[in-house]
Amino acid sequence: MSFTVIIPARFASMRLPGKPLLEIAGKPMIQHVWERACESDAQRVIVATDTETVFDACRGFGAEVCMTSPAHQSGTDRLQEVAAILALPQDAVVVNVQGDEPLIPASVINQVAENLQSRPAAGMATLAEAIDDIETLFNPNAVKIALDGQGYALYFSRAPMPWARDEFARSREQLPANIPFLRHIGIYAYRVSLLNDFVCWPAGVLEAVEKLEQLRALEQGVRIHVDRATAKIPAGVDTSEDLELVRARFASGVAQ
């Protein structure tokens, strides 16, 4: 299995400015993410950033790092630029590991890469986990997925789906039993050819409405394979509260 991990690390986060360099257990957050990615089977792990301070910090702890344009609207655009700079082949597989996932298990990085490589019909692959509480199902920040019978995405939405018509007509206080509700986990594997196409496509109506860029690929007819993650993926760092929770896990020695 051959693949490259690219870690987008944008400095100007709206909610947590300078997020890649925030300290966790004596290291910048981006170093923890890079170390986890290096534990995978990737042949190459590259940090992609738009800021000199992040570039210098990554070089300081030994990472391969690539400077990219500050004008990118998404991490996918940044991935494509790195793939172009490195002249990666069209059939190469690239895994996007978010730069705010310091607890991501290496096993799921391998999983999503292998899933894409073993499915020639797919342009992308991603992961999901079961939803086991009603609050997550109705939380618009938790993206839900509906799948076809072969494990390919039919749709991604911030809304609850599938909609349990009869059960929710009676009550929305508890999760209906025996319905496969799935939450999307934001790790992707791409073929480089798909990345090159993706950045040329305009944002579609569904993407604009839901604010989910993977819908751009679905609207273009791309097949996205979805598998249940083989390991639990702890939440990433989006807020200062998230940061303190992750710091507490490292301090208590339960960062795995």
Disulfide bonds with the S-S distance in Angstrom:
none
